[in-house]
């Protein structure tokens, strides 16, 4: 009876460890289901061990009642303070660790911020220079295109003018 009582208390304590983990790290439904599955597999193994080795493989109601009484007694007395104390302690330790790491990484964050600012300025300057270079190239290309058109027209006009001169002179 004492072993089944202790097993019930241990099973509830083990579930409280999962509750502490859930308070420290928020979980989604899939992970909660997986944790519950692991808990029930381990709880079943503990109950099987109790029934097989302590009761010689026989199912006895006093074992079930003892385990249930152990679970209820632990749940109503030690469970809530234990979960609150341990999860609060771990959360405080993690908060202090976070503050320490935040201060430890301050120089790197400062350099990263300054690098981003300087990099942004350099990128804007480079983009401005690229735009200005493209404008210069476009204006040069426009000038060349107009020059080529003018030369082409002059060449056509000359040929046309030569033809007109030939007609006037009667050579053609």
Backbone bond lengths (Angstrom), bond angles and torsions (degrees), N, CA, C in turn:
res aa  C-N    CA-C-N  psi(-1)  N-CA   C-N-CA  omega(-1)  CA-C   N-CA-C  phi
1 X - - - 1.454 - - 1.536 110.19 -
2 X 1.343 116.58 -42.36 1.462 120.78 179.39 1.530 110.70 -63.02
3 X 1.326 117.65 -41.48 1.471 120.15 178.90 1.528 111.39 -64.00
4 X 1.303 118.14 -40.66 1.465 119.95 178.95 1.524 110.43 -68.37
5 X 1.342 117.71 -36.31 1.460 121.73 175.88 1.530 110.37 -61.63
6 X 1.339 117.02 -46.49 1.468 121.65 178.88 1.526 111.66 -66.54
7 X 1.338 116.51 -36.38 1.459 119.38 177.27 1.529 110.53 -62.93
8 X 1.321 117.94 -42.44 1.469 121.23 177.41 1.520 111.56 -60.72
9 X 1.326 116.67 -42.79 1.468 120.58 178.42 1.534 110.34 -65.99
10 X 1.331 117.32 -40.08 1.477 120.71 179.48 1.522 111.59 -66.68
11 X 1.308 116.77 -38.82 1.473 119.80 178.63 1.526 109.90 -63.12
12 X 1.321 117.42 -43.33 1.467 120.51 179.13 1.529 110.96 -68.08
13 X 1.326 117.56 -37.77 1.461 120.97 175.55 1.528 110.37 -61.64
14 X 1.318 116.42 -42.48 1.459 120.82 178.91 1.529 110.47 -62.89
15 X 1.323 117.91 -39.48 1.467 120.39 177.21 1.529 110.31 -67.22
16 X 1.331 117.23 -34.19 1.461 119.94 176.56 1.525 111.85 -63.07
17 X 1.317 117.49 -32.06 1.470 120.32 175.41 1.529 110.49 -62.89
18 X 1.327 116.49 -38.73 1.466 119.59 175.13 1.527 110.66 -66.15
19 X 1.336 117.15 -38.15 1.463 120.58 178.30 1.527 110.74 -64.01
20 X 1.335 116.35 -39.21 1.467 120.41 177.95 1.527 109.79 -63.97
21 X 1.311 116.00 -44.91 1.469 120.13 178.35 1.526 111.07 -59.74
22 X 1.312 117.07 -39.00 1.464 121.07 179.55 1.521 111.77 -69.24
23 X 1.321 117.99 -30.85 1.462 120.18 176.92 1.522 111.62 -74.34
24 X 1.311 116.64 -30.98 1.465 120.30 -179.15 1.524 110.63 -79.52
25 X 1.319 115.90 -46.78 1.471 121.45 -178.15 1.524 107.91 -119.37
26 X 1.331 118.15 112.43 1.469 119.60 178.12 1.529 110.70 -62.88
27 X 1.319 115.89 139.76 1.462 121.63 -176.32 1.527 110.84 -117.78
28 X 1.305 114.50 157.57 1.462 121.08 171.53 1.523 108.86 -98.42
29 X 1.308 115.60 174.71 1.457 121.79 -172.30 1.526 112.44 -59.23
30 X 1.307 118.26 -42.89 1.459 121.04 -177.56 1.526 111.34 -61.86
31 X 1.319 116.78 -46.04 1.461 120.10 -179.44 1.538 111.37 -68.49
32 X 1.334 116.32 -36.16 1.469 119.39 175.89 1.530 110.61 -61.73
33 X 1.311 115.96 -43.66 1.462 120.07 179.43 1.520 111.12 -63.87
34 X 1.324 116.97 -40.94 1.458 120.99 178.63 1.535 110.96 -63.97
35 X 1.331 116.90 -42.59 1.466 120.32 177.53 1.524 110.89 -62.26
36 X 1.331 116.71 -43.90 1.463 119.70 178.91 1.526 111.32 -62.34
37 X 1.320 116.14 -39.05 1.463 119.61 177.80 1.528 110.85 -61.98
38 X 1.324 116.38 -44.94 1.471 120.85 178.37 1.534 110.40 -61.75
39 X 1.352 116.09 -43.26 1.461 119.63 179.20 1.529 111.03 -59.58
40 X 1.327 116.42 -47.12 1.464 118.51 -175.93 1.525 112.00 -69.89
41 X 1.298 117.72 -31.88 1.471 119.87 175.35 1.527 110.12 -64.62
42 X 1.339 116.53 -45.80 1.467 119.91 179.92 1.532 111.92 -68.64
43 X 1.337 117.14 -37.83 1.466 120.14 177.41 1.525 110.24 -64.90
44 X 1.315 116.76 -40.54 1.468 120.72 177.88 1.528 110.36 -63.77
45 X 1.318 116.82 -39.92 1.466 119.99 178.42 1.532 110.32 -63.37
46 X 1.331 117.36 -40.30 1.459 120.40 178.36 1.523 111.79 -65.33
47 X 1.313 116.37 -43.16 1.467 120.00 178.95 1.524 110.32 -65.82
48 X 1.328 117.12 -40.59 1.461 120.88 177.54 1.526 110.63 -60.83
49 X 1.326 116.10 -43.93 1.463 120.00 178.49 1.524 110.53 -59.34
50 X 1.338 116.07 -45.54 1.456 119.85 179.91 1.523 111.08 -60.51
51 X 1.319 116.30 -48.02 1.461 119.37 -177.19 1.533 111.36 -68.40
52 X 1.310 117.95 -37.16 1.460 120.26 -174.73 1.531 112.07 -76.47
53 X 1.337 115.86 -48.70 1.461 118.44 -174.16 1.535 113.41 -89.67
54 X 1.310 117.89 -38.13 1.455 119.94 -177.07 1.532 112.40 -82.27
55 X 1.338 116.55 -35.69 1.472 120.11 -176.76 1.522 111.92 -107.82
56 X 1.303 116.77 14.33 1.471 122.29 179.51 1.532 112.33 56.48
57 X 1.319 115.92 37.37 1.460 121.08 175.82 1.513 114.35 78.96
58 X 1.305 117.94 7.30 1.467 120.65 -178.55 1.523 109.74 -101.85
59 X 1.314 115.00 138.46 1.461 120.85 176.77 1.523 108.26 -81.20
60 X 1.334 114.68 120.64 1.462 118.54 179.98 1.524 108.30 -125.95
61 X 1.295 115.66 135.03 1.457 121.11 -175.39 1.518 112.03 -64.88
62 X 1.300 118.91 -32.67 1.463 119.16 -179.52 1.527 110.98 -65.00
63 X 1.354 117.83 -26.30 1.470 120.42 176.02 1.522 110.00 -68.97
64 X 1.314 116.09 -43.26 1.469 120.54 179.50 1.523 109.63 -66.20
65 X 1.322 117.39 -44.56 1.467 120.68 179.96 1.533 110.00 -65.39
66 X 1.325 118.03 -39.71 1.464 121.24 177.83 1.523 111.89 -63.65
67 X 1.337 116.99 -43.09 1.474 120.17 178.37 1.523 110.28 -64.83
68 X 1.324 116.83 -42.81 1.477 120.05 177.99 1.516 111.72 -63.29
69 X 1.341 117.19 -40.69 1.465 120.71 178.65 1.526 110.72 -65.47
70 X 1.316 117.52 -39.42 1.469 121.05 177.11 1.521 111.51 -63.87
71 X 1.320 116.26 -41.21 1.463 120.59 177.84 1.527 111.02 -63.31
72 X 1.326 116.68 -47.48 1.469 120.51 -178.61 1.523 111.91 -64.91
73 X 1.314 117.00 -43.62 1.458 119.67 -179.06 1.529 110.98 -63.63
74 X 1.315 116.89 -46.10 1.468 119.99 178.71 1.526 110.49 -63.79
75 X 1.332 116.96 -44.43 1.468 121.67 -177.52 1.526 111.17 -62.23
76 X 1.311 117.92 -39.67 1.460 121.11 -176.61 1.523 113.80 -84.84
77 X 1.317 119.07 -12.50 1.465 120.02 -178.05 1.528 112.97 -114.47
78 X 1.305 118.03 -58.59 1.472 120.95 -169.94 1.522 114.93 -101.17
79 X 1.295 118.74 -18.38 1.456 121.61 -170.42 1.527 113.11 -62.44
80 X 1.332 117.62 -55.25 1.473 120.81 -176.06 1.530 112.25 -62.35
81 X 1.328 119.65 -48.31 1.472 117.79 178.28 1.524 113.07 -64.07
82 X 1.325 117.17 -37.28 1.463 120.48 179.91 1.530 110.93 -63.36
83 X 1.323 116.56 -47.74 1.470 120.42 -178.89 1.526 110.35 -64.47
84 X 1.332 117.14 -44.85 1.470 120.31 179.75 1.524 111.73 -63.19
85 X 1.318 116.57 -44.87 1.464 120.61 -178.06 1.522 111.51 -64.38
86 X 1.305 117.32 -50.90 1.467 120.56 -175.78 1.525 111.36 -68.68
87 X 1.329 117.94 -45.69 1.474 119.01 -179.07 1.527 110.66 -67.06
88 X 1.347 117.63 -37.96 1.466 119.82 176.55 1.518 111.95 -64.05
89 X 1.319 116.38 -42.20 1.463 121.22 179.33 1.525 111.10 -63.26
90 X 1.306 116.38 -45.69 1.470 119.74 179.96 1.521 110.87 -66.56
91 X 1.339 117.76 -40.20 1.471 120.11 177.77 1.520 111.50 -63.84
92 X 1.325 118.11 -38.30 1.475 120.67 176.85 1.524 111.03 -65.95
93 X 1.313 116.25 -43.28 1.469 119.72 178.15 1.530 110.20 -60.89
94 X 1.329 116.63 -43.72 1.463 119.85 178.60 1.531 111.63 -65.39
95 X 1.340 117.15 -36.36 1.469 120.08 177.31 1.526 110.69 -65.26
96 X 1.329 116.90 -44.31 1.471 119.92 177.47 1.522 111.37 -63.48
97 X 1.314 115.99 -40.70 1.459 119.96 177.19 1.529 110.90 -62.91
98 X 1.329 116.21 -40.54 1.467 120.36 177.63 1.519 111.69 -62.94
99 X 1.338 117.21 -43.40 1.464 120.44 177.83 1.525 110.87 -63.34
100 X 1.328 116.38 -42.51 1.465 120.73 178.66 1.531 110.64 -60.64
101 X 1.333 115.70 -46.82 1.469 119.01 179.72 1.526 111.48 -66.93
102 X 1.328 117.52 -33.19 1.466 121.10 177.90 1.526 109.82 -63.69
103 X 1.337 116.26 -44.53 1.459 119.62 178.69 1.524 111.66 -70.86
104 X 1.312 116.15 -34.47 1.460 120.38 179.87 1.527 111.21 -66.53
105 X 1.290 116.79 -34.89 1.466 120.33 -177.96 1.531 113.16 -91.85
106 X 1.332 117.84 4.45 1.466 120.83 -178.45 1.538 112.77 -56.49
107 X 1.341 120.13 -46.22 1.469 118.32 179.46 1.527 112.91 -61.64
108 X 1.328 116.87 -37.77 1.458 119.81 179.53 1.527 111.18 -68.87
109 X 1.330 116.44 -39.04 1.463 119.60 178.09 1.523 110.24 -66.42
110 X 1.362 117.05 -38.06 1.456 121.03 177.49 1.526 110.60 -62.28
111 X 1.334 115.46 -47.68 1.469 119.35 178.87 1.522 111.53 -62.93
112 X 1.315 116.96 -39.59 1.465 121.18 178.67 1.532 110.48 -62.21
113 X 1.340 116.16 -43.49 1.467 120.18 -179.76 1.528 110.30 -64.83
114 X 1.323 117.12 -46.25 1.469 120.34 178.99 1.536 110.66 -63.35
115 X 1.323 116.16 -40.57 1.462 119.60 177.94 1.519 111.62 -61.96
116 X 1.323 116.66 -39.84 1.464 119.78 178.17 1.524 110.87 -65.98
117 X 1.345 116.37 -39.60 1.463 119.71 178.92 1.525 109.84 -64.71
118 X 1.343 116.59 -49.49 1.462 119.97 -179.72 1.528 111.25 -65.08
119 X 1.318 115.92 -39.68 1.463 119.42 177.69 1.521 111.59 -63.64
120 X 1.328 116.72 -38.36 1.465 120.37 177.31 1.518 111.43 -65.08
121 X 1.341 115.56 -41.87 1.474 118.96 177.57 1.527 110.11 -62.57
122 X 1.319 116.12 -45.84 1.464 119.67 -179.46 1.527 110.43 -62.45
123 X 1.307 116.57 -39.51 1.468 119.78 179.26 1.527 110.65 -65.97
124 X 1.337 116.45 -40.41 1.473 118.64 178.40 1.527 110.74 -66.13
125 X 1.341 117.10 -41.23 1.471 119.67 177.69 1.526 110.70 -62.70
126 X 1.307 115.64 -44.27 1.464 120.04 179.71 1.522 110.39 -62.11
127 X 1.337 116.60 -42.93 1.459 119.87 179.06 1.521 110.55 -63.80
128 X 1.338 116.52 -39.75 1.460 119.81 178.11 1.526 110.74 -63.26
129 X 1.325 116.34 -45.34 1.473 119.95 178.23 1.520 111.58 -61.97
130 X 1.318 115.81 -38.95 1.467 119.24 178.40 1.536 110.35 -64.07
131 X 1.335 116.18 -43.39 1.471 118.77 178.27 1.518 111.14 -62.00
132 X 1.329 115.37 -42.54 1.469 118.61 -179.78 1.526 110.47 -66.42
133 X 1.318 116.74 -39.80 1.466 119.87 177.74 1.527 110.85 -64.23
134 X 1.312 116.87 -41.10 1.471 119.87 177.66 1.523 110.95 -63.90
135 X 1.328 116.53 -39.05 1.475 119.37 178.03 1.523 110.62 -63.46
136 X 1.359 116.20 -43.48 1.466 119.30 178.13 1.523 111.04 -61.32
137 X 1.314 116.26 -46.04 1.466 120.34 179.77 1.521 110.12 -62.22
138 X 1.332 117.27 -43.64 1.470 120.00 179.07 1.521 111.12 -62.70
139 X 1.338 116.62 -41.17 1.473 117.98 179.48 1.528 110.24 -66.79
140 X 1.333 117.96 -39.99 1.469 119.97 177.65 1.521 111.11 -64.07
141 X 1.331 115.54 -42.94 1.467 118.62 178.16 1.518 111.34 -63.18
142 X 1.328 116.49 -37.97 1.463 120.39 178.09 1.529 109.99 -64.05
143 X 1.338 115.79 -44.05 1.467 119.68 178.89 1.521 110.04 -61.87
144 X 1.340 117.08 -44.51 1.467 120.17 -179.98 1.526 110.91 -64.18
145 X 1.333 116.52 -41.95 1.462 120.16 179.89 1.536 110.17 -62.06
146 X 1.318 115.76 -43.78 1.476 119.15 179.34 1.529 110.30 -65.90
147 X 1.329 116.23 -38.89 1.465 120.00 179.05 1.526 110.07 -63.58
148 X 1.329 115.92 -44.18 1.467 119.95 179.45 1.520 110.13 -62.85
149 X 1.321 118.33 -41.58 1.466 121.14 178.35 1.522 110.98 -63.16
150 X 1.344 114.49 -42.12 1.470 117.57 -179.92 1.527 110.36 -65.11
151 X 1.342 116.77 -42.39 1.463 119.14 179.93 1.517 110.39 -65.22
152 X 1.349 114.97 -37.74 1.458 119.37 179.11 1.522 110.10 -64.26
153 X 1.337 116.51 -42.31 1.464 119.82 178.67 1.523 111.40 -64.58
154 X 1.341 114.53 -42.59 1.470 117.68 179.16 1.516 110.14 -61.22
155 X 1.364 114.23 -41.74 1.461 117.81 179.44 1.520 110.95 -63.65
156 X 1.309 116.96 -40.89 1.464 119.71 178.04 1.514 110.56 -67.94
157 X 1.326 114.52 -40.32 1.459 117.74 179.69 1.528 110.69 -65.72
158 X 1.324 115.28 -38.28 1.465 117.37 178.26 1.520 110.48 -63.65
159 X 1.324 114.56 -46.69 1.460 117.30 179.90 1.515 110.35 -61.84
160 X 1.312 115.63 -42.00 1.446 119.72 179.51 1.526 109.65 -65.95
161 X 1.338 113.66 -40.70 1.470 118.37 178.44 1.516 111.06 -65.08
162 X 1.313 118.92 -38.65 1.453 122.00 177.96 1.521 110.54 -65.15
163 X 1.328 114.08 -39.71 1.466 117.33 178.42 1.520 110.52 -64.36
164 X 1.321 115.38 -40.62 1.448 118.97 179.97 1.545 110.08 -66.06
165 X 1.339 116.26 -39.12 1.460 120.42 177.98 1.525 110.74 -64.39
166 X 1.343 116.58 -39.03 1.459 120.30 179.60 1.526 110.50 -65.64
167 X 1.357 114.89 -38.71 1.471 117.90 179.14 1.500 109.89 -65.02
168 X 1.330 115.58 -40.02 1.445 118.92 -178.72 1.526 111.15 -67.06
169 X 1.300 115.74 -36.31 1.460 117.38 -177.49 1.528 111.11 -82.89
170 X 1.341 117.03 -12.23 1.446 121.20 177.36 1.494 113.63 82.58
171 X 1.279 118.75 19.37 1.456 121.64 -179.22 1.513 113.10 -80.93
172 X 1.284 118.97 -23.70 1.450 117.28 -175.08 1.491 113.66 -88.02
